Amino acid sequence: MNAPTSIEHLLPGLDHQHLDALEEEAIFILREVAASFERPALLFSGGKDSCVVLRLAEKAFKHRIAGNHFDGRMPFPLLHVDTGHNFPEVIEFRDRRVAEMGERLVVGSVEDSMRRGTVRLAHELESRNGHQTVALLEAIEAHRYDCLIGGARRDEEKARAKERIFSHRDSFGQWQPKEQRPELWTLFNTRIKPGEHFRSFPISNWTELDVWLYIARENIPLPGLYYRHEREVVRRKGLLVPVTPVTPPQAGETVETLPVRFRTVGDMTCTCPVESEAANAVEIVAETLSVTVSERGATRMDDRSSDASMERRKKEGYF
């Protein structure tokens, strides 16, 4: 049987009003950020959620000239915190996409933090994912950002379900869930004291399925890792661990070559693919309709260390 080639073919009864409402809300939030803060930045890693937020920002601030092509500049730079262990394909995509758009990219580097001595690894192959917090807070201080726009969604993980759309951070960059401000009637209190900042999440109310429906509808470019490709992996703790220079096979493990795709991308030391034959966004929508495990639960080793691991990292200043 031929795979569906369009969302309308896959879901003939799809009501685009739902996506239109989510898009409208996200654009409203992005414009609130631009109006309320002096030095915001958009977190852009090249991952699917940040690519969706980037498209929404184009629609919020740029002039559409034809199809999915936009003219003009956004009122804030893009910021990526690079661990040095990101997938090379994602970094190449990030740089190419930023160049195509003519935007400014600021990179906060964990390796720079290591050279400064603010990050110290227990061993050479230790996951640097948790150390992103230090590099992020250093970038915020260096560039005096007062709001960071991120692509986190409430359906991803328990701690993220507690997030406000405008999430306050204290002068240490820390998140205190009990001190977040109410957001009744879409009214946001964005006042901050010197040294404090906000994180804003325009797609908080989206699900993984919403994201893929929007990617398919808008034809948003993504790194090839999100689609079916052959990759060497080993099976470890119920996950498929990619074989890379920083995640080599352990003694007794068997290397397999499988058709896989990534549901989320991040540091190579903690991001795992899933077996899949989905080669485009429409096929991924069909696949997503049947999954029962969240993308982080199915693919992130760092979130399996404990039920409270994400909340602990967020309180320390993580994304």
URWO-V866662 format. One record per residue. N is the residue number from 1. PHI is phi as a letter, one per 30 degrees, with the letter a starting at -180 (999 if undefined). OMEGA is omega in whole degrees, 0 to 359 (999 if undefined). D_FIRST is the distance of its C-alpha to the first C-alpha in whole Angstrom. Layout:
# URWO-V866662
n->N phi->PHI omega->OMEGA d_first->D_FIRST
n->N phi->PHI omega->OMEGA d_first->D_FIRST
This chain:
# URWO-V866662
n->1 phi->999 omega->178 d_first->0
n->2 phi->d omega->178 d_first->4
n->3 phi->d omega->177 d_first->6
n->4 phi->d omega->183 d_first->9
n->5 phi->c omega->180 d_first->12
n->6 phi->b omega->177 d_first->15
n->7 phi->d omega->181 d_first->17
n->8 phi->d omega->178 d_first->17
n->9 phi->d omega->181 d_first->13
n->10 phi->d omega->183 d_first->13
n->11 phi->b omega->184 d_first->16
n->12 phi->d omega->180 d_first->18
n->13 phi->c omega->183 d_first->21
n->14 phi->d omega->178 d_first->22
n->15 phi->c omega->183 d_first->25
n->16 phi->d omega->179 d_first->26
n->17 phi->d omega->179 d_first->30
n->18 phi->d omega->178 d_first->29
n->19 phi->d omega->179 d_first->29
n->20 phi->d omega->180 d_first->31
n->21 phi->d omega->177 d_first->34
n->22 phi->d omega->179 d_first->33
n->23 phi->d omega->180 d_first->33
n->24 phi->d omega->179 d_first->37
n->25 phi->d omega->182 d_first->38
n->26 phi->d omega->179 d_first->37
n->27 phi->d omega->176 d_first->39
n->28 phi->e omega->181 d_first->42
n->29 phi->d omega->179 d_first->42
n->30 phi->d omega->179 d_first->42
n->31 phi->d omega->174 d_first->45
n->32 phi->d omega->178 d_first->47
n->33 phi->d omega->182 d_first->47
n->34 phi->d omega->182 d_first->48
n->35 phi->d omega->189 d_first->50
n->36 phi->c omega->187 d_first->52
n->37 phi->b omega->183 d_first->52
n->38 phi->d omega->186 d_first->54
n->39 phi->b omega->176 d_first->52
n->40 phi->d omega->174 d_first->48
n->41 phi->b omega->180 d_first->45
n->42 phi->c omega->178 d_first->42
n->43 phi->d omega->182 d_first->40
n->44 phi->b omega->181 d_first->37
n->45 phi->c omega->189 d_first->36
n->46 phi->j omega->177 d_first->33
n->47 phi->d omega->188 d_first->31
n->48 phi->d omega->182 d_first->28
n->49 phi->d omega->179 d_first->31
n->50 phi->d omega->175 d_first->33
n->51 phi->d omega->177 d_first->31
n->52 phi->d omega->179 d_first->30
n->53 phi->d omega->178 d_first->34
n->54 phi->d omega->177 d_first->35
n->55 phi->d omega->178 d_first->33
n->56 phi->d omega->178 d_first->35
n->57 phi->d omega->175 d_first->38
n->58 phi->e omega->181 d_first->37
n->59 phi->d omega->182 d_first->37
n->60 phi->d omega->191 d_first->40
n->61 phi->b omega->183 d_first->42
n->62 phi->c omega->179 d_first->41
n->63 phi->c omega->178 d_first->41
n->64 phi->d omega->181 d_first->37
n->65 phi->c omega->178 d_first->38
n->66 phi->a omega->177 d_first->34
n->67 phi->h omega->178 d_first->31
n->68 phi->c omega->178 d_first->31
n->69 phi->c omega->185 d_first->34
n->70 phi->b omega->180 d_first->37
n->71 phi->c omega->179 d_first->41
n->72 phi->j omega->180 d_first->44
n->73 phi->b omega->177 d_first->44
n->74 phi->d omega->186 d_first->44
n->75 phi->d omega->178 d_first->47
n->76 phi->a omega->177 d_first->46
n->77 phi->d omega->172 d_first->45
n->78 phi->c omega->182 d_first->42
n->79 phi->b omega->175 d_first->43
n->80 phi->b omega->174 d_first->41
n->81 phi->c omega->187 d_first->43
n->82 phi->c omega->179 d_first->42
n->83 phi->d omega->189 d_first->42
n->84 phi->i omega->178 d_first->42
n->85 phi->c omega->175 d_first->39
n->86 phi->d omega->178 d_first->36
n->87 phi->d omega->181 d_first->33
n->88 phi->e omega->180 d_first->34
n->89 phi->d omega->181 d_first->31
n->90 phi->d omega->179 d_first->32
n->91 phi->d omega->178 d_first->36
n->92 phi->d omega->178 d_first->35
n->93 phi->d omega->180 d_first->32
n->94 phi->e omega->183 d_first->35
n->95 phi->d omega->180 d_first->38
n->96 phi->d omega->181 d_first->35
n->97 phi->d omega->179 d_first->34
n->98 phi->d omega->179 d_first->38
n->99 phi->d omega->179 d_first->39
n->100 phi->d omega->183 d_first->37
n->101 phi->d omega->183 d_first->38
n->102 phi->i omega->181 d_first->42
n->103 phi->c omega->180 d_first->42
n->104 phi->c omega->179 d_first->45
n->105 phi->c omega->173 d_first->43
n->106 phi->c omega->182 d_first->46
n->107 phi->c omega->169 d_first->45
n->108 phi->c omega->190 d_first->47
n->109 phi->c omega->174 d_first->47
n->110 phi->d omega->179 d_first->47
n->111 phi->d omega->174 d_first->48
n->112 phi->d omega->178 d_first->51
n->113 phi->d omega->177 d_first->52
n->114 phi->d omega->179 d_first->52
n->115 phi->d omega->178 d_first->55
n->116 phi->d omega->181 d_first->57
n->117 phi->i omega->179 d_first->57
n->118 phi->d omega->173 d_first->55
n->119 phi->b omega->177 d_first->52
n->120 phi->b omega->181 d_first->53
n->121 phi->c omega->177 d_first->51
n->122 phi->d omega->177 d_first->51
n->123 phi->a omega->190 d_first->50
n->124 phi->e omega->184 d_first->48
n->125 phi->c omega->176 d_first->44
n->126 phi->e omega->177 d_first->45
n->127 phi->d omega->179 d_first->42
n->128 phi->c omega->186 d_first->43
n->129 phi->e omega->179 d_first->41
n->130 phi->d omega->181 d_first->44
n->131 phi->d omega->176 d_first->46
n->132 phi->e omega->181 d_first->45
n->133 phi->e omega->181 d_first->47
n->134 phi->d omega->181 d_first->50
n->135 phi->d omega->178 d_first->49
n->136 phi->d omega->181 d_first->47
n->137 phi->d omega->176 d_first->51
n->138 phi->d omega->178 d_first->52
n->139 phi->d omega->178 d_first->50
n->140 phi->d omega->180 d_first->51
n->141 phi->d omega->183 d_first->55
n->142 phi->d omega->184 d_first->55
n->143 phi->c omega->177 d_first->53
n->144 phi->h omega->177 d_first->55
n->145 phi->d omega->178 d_first->51
n->146 phi->c omega->173 d_first->52
n->147 phi->a omega->176 d_first->48
n->148 phi->c omega->180 d_first->45
n->149 phi->c omega->183 d_first->42
n->150 phi->b omega->182 d_first->39
n->151 phi->c omega->181 d_first->35
n->152 phi->d omega->179 d_first->36
n->153 phi->b omega->184 d_first->34
n->154 phi->d omega->183 d_first->36
n->155 phi->d omega->186 d_first->32
n->156 phi->d omega->191 d_first->33
n->157 phi->a omega->186 d_first->35
n->158 phi->e omega->182 d_first->38
n->159 phi->d omega->181 d_first->41
n->160 phi->d omega->176 d_first->39
n->161 phi->d omega->179 d_first->39
n->162 phi->d omega->187 d_first->43
n->163 phi->d omega->165 d_first->43
n->164 phi->d omega->174 d_first->44
n->165 phi->d omega->171 d_first->42
n->166 phi->c omega->189 d_first->46
n->167 phi->c omega->184 d_first->47
n->168 phi->d omega->173 d_first->50
n->169 phi->b omega->183 d_first->51
n->170 phi->d omega->185 d_first->55
n->171 phi->d omega->174 d_first->57
n->172 phi->c omega->181 d_first->56
n->173 phi->i omega->187 d_first->52
n->174 phi->c omega->180 d_first->52
n->175 phi->c omega->176 d_first->50
n->176 phi->c omega->186 d_first->51
n->177 phi->e omega->182 d_first->49
n->178 phi->d omega->182 d_first->52
n->179 phi->c omega->178 d_first->54
n->180 phi->d omega->188 d_first->51
n->181 phi->d omega->179 d_first->51
n->182 phi->d omega->182 d_first->50
n->183 phi->b omega->181 d_first->48
n->184 phi->d omega->175 d_first->49
n->185 phi->h omega->179 d_first->48
n->186 phi->h omega->174 d_first->46
n->187 phi->c omega->186 d_first->50
n->188 phi->c omega->174 d_first->50
n->189 phi->c omega->186 d_first->53
n->190 phi->c omega->180 d_first->53
n->191 phi->d omega->180 d_first->56
n->192 phi->b omega->173 d_first->57
n->193 phi->c omega->178 d_first->60
n->194 phi->e omega->180 d_first->60
n->195 phi->j omega->178 d_first->58
n->196 phi->d omega->175 d_first->56
n->197 phi->a omega->178 d_first->52
n->198 phi->c omega->163 d_first->49
n->199 phi->c omega->180 d_first->45
n->200 phi->c omega->186 d_first->43
n->201 phi->b omega->185 d_first->40
n->202 phi->d omega->181 d_first->38
n->203 phi->c omega->178 d_first->35
n->204 phi->e omega->187 d_first->36
n->205 phi->d omega->178 d_first->35
n->206 phi->d omega->171 d_first->31
n->207 phi->c omega->176 d_first->28
n->208 phi->e omega->179 d_first->26
n->209 phi->d omega->177 d_first->23
n->210 phi->e omega->181 d_first->26
n->211 phi->d omega->182 d_first->26
n->212 phi->d omega->174 d_first->22
n->213 phi->d omega->181 d_first->22
n->214 phi->d omega->177 d_first->25
n->215 phi->d omega->180 d_first->24
n->216 phi->d omega->182 d_first->21
n->217 phi->d omega->184 d_first->23
n->218 phi->c omega->181 d_first->25
n->219 phi->h omega->183 d_first->24
n->220 phi->d omega->179 d_first->26
n->221 phi->d omega->180 d_first->26
n->222 phi->b omega->171 d_first->26
n->223 phi->d omega->182 d_first->27
n->224 phi->d omega->180 d_first->24
n->225 phi->d omega->182 d_first->25
n->226 phi->d omega->183 d_first->23
n->227 phi->c omega->185 d_first->19
n->228 phi->e omega->173 d_first->18
n->229 phi->a omega->179 d_first->20
n->230 phi->d omega->182 d_first->22
n->231 phi->b omega->174 d_first->25
n->232 phi->d omega->181 d_first->28
n->233 phi->b omega->169 d_first->29
n->234 phi->b omega->180 d_first->31
n->235 phi->c omega->184 d_first->31
n->236 phi->b omega->177 d_first->34
n->237 phi->h omega->177 d_first->35
n->238 phi->i omega->180 d_first->31
n->239 phi->c omega->172 d_first->30
n->240 phi->c omega->183 d_first->28
n->241 phi->c omega->180 d_first->31
n->242 phi->d omega->177 d_first->30
n->243 phi->d omega->180 d_first->33
n->244 phi->b omega->178 d_first->35
n->245 phi->e omega->181 d_first->39
n->246 phi->c omega->175 d_first->39
n->247 phi->b omega->181 d_first->37
n->248 phi->d omega->177 d_first->38
n->249 phi->d omega->176 d_first->37
n->250 phi->c omega->182 d_first->40
n->251 phi->e omega->178 d_first->41
n->252 phi->i omega->180 d_first->39
n->253 phi->d omega->180 d_first->36
n->254 phi->c omega->179 d_first->33
n->255 phi->d omega->178 d_first->31
n->256 phi->b omega->172 d_first->28
n->257 phi->c omega->187 d_first->25
n->258 phi->b omega->171 d_first->22
n->259 phi->d omega->186 d_first->19
n->260 phi->b omega->167 d_first->21
n->261 phi->b omega->177 d_first->21
n->262 phi->c omega->175 d_first->24
n->263 phi->d omega->175 d_first->24
n->264 phi->b omega->179 d_first->28
n->265 phi->b omega->180 d_first->30
n->266 phi->a omega->179 d_first->34
n->267 phi->d omega->183 d_first->36
n->268 phi->d omega->184 d_first->35
n->269 phi->d omega->184 d_first->37
n->270 phi->b omega->183 d_first->36
n->271 phi->c omega->185 d_first->32
n->272 phi->b omega->176 d_first->29
n->273 phi->d omega->173 d_first->25
n->274 phi->b omega->176 d_first->23
n->275 phi->d omega->184 d_first->20
n->276 phi->a omega->173 d_first->17
n->277 phi->c omega->184 d_first->14
n->278 phi->d omega->187 d_first->14
n->279 phi->c omega->178 d_first->15
n->280 phi->a omega->186 d_first->16
n->281 phi->d omega->181 d_first->18
n->282 phi->d omega->178 d_first->15
n->283 phi->d omega->178 d_first->13
n->284 phi->d omega->175 d_first->16
n->285 phi->e omega->179 d_first->17
n->286 phi->d omega->180 d_first->14
n->287 phi->d omega->182 d_first->16
n->288 phi->d omega->179 d_first->19
n->289 phi->d omega->186 d_first->19
n->290 phi->c omega->184 d_first->19
n->291 phi->d omega->180 d_first->21
n->292 phi->b omega->180 d_first->25
n->293 phi->c omega->180 d_first->27
n->294 phi->d omega->183 d_first->28
n->295 phi->d omega->179 d_first->27
n->296 phi->d omega->179 d_first->31
n->297 phi->d omega->183 d_first->31
n->298 phi->c omega->191 d_first->28
n->299 phi->b omega->186 d_first->29
n->300 phi->c omega->179 d_first->33
n->301 phi->d omega->184 d_first->35
n->302 phi->d omega->180 d_first->38
n->303 phi->d omega->181 d_first->37
n->304 phi->c omega->182 d_first->38
n->305 phi->d omega->174 d_first->41
n->306 phi->a omega->180 d_first->42
n->307 phi->d omega->184 d_first->41
n->308 phi->c omega->186 d_first->44
n->309 phi->d omega->180 d_first->43
n->310 phi->d omega->181 d_first->41
n->311 phi->d omega->178 d_first->44
n->312 phi->d omega->180 d_first->47
n->313 phi->d omega->178 d_first->45
n->314 phi->d omega->179 d_first->45
n->315 phi->d omega->179 d_first->49
n->316 phi->d omega->178 d_first->50
n->317 phi->k omega->181 d_first->48
n->318 phi->d omega->184 d_first->45
n->319 phi->e omega->999 d_first->42
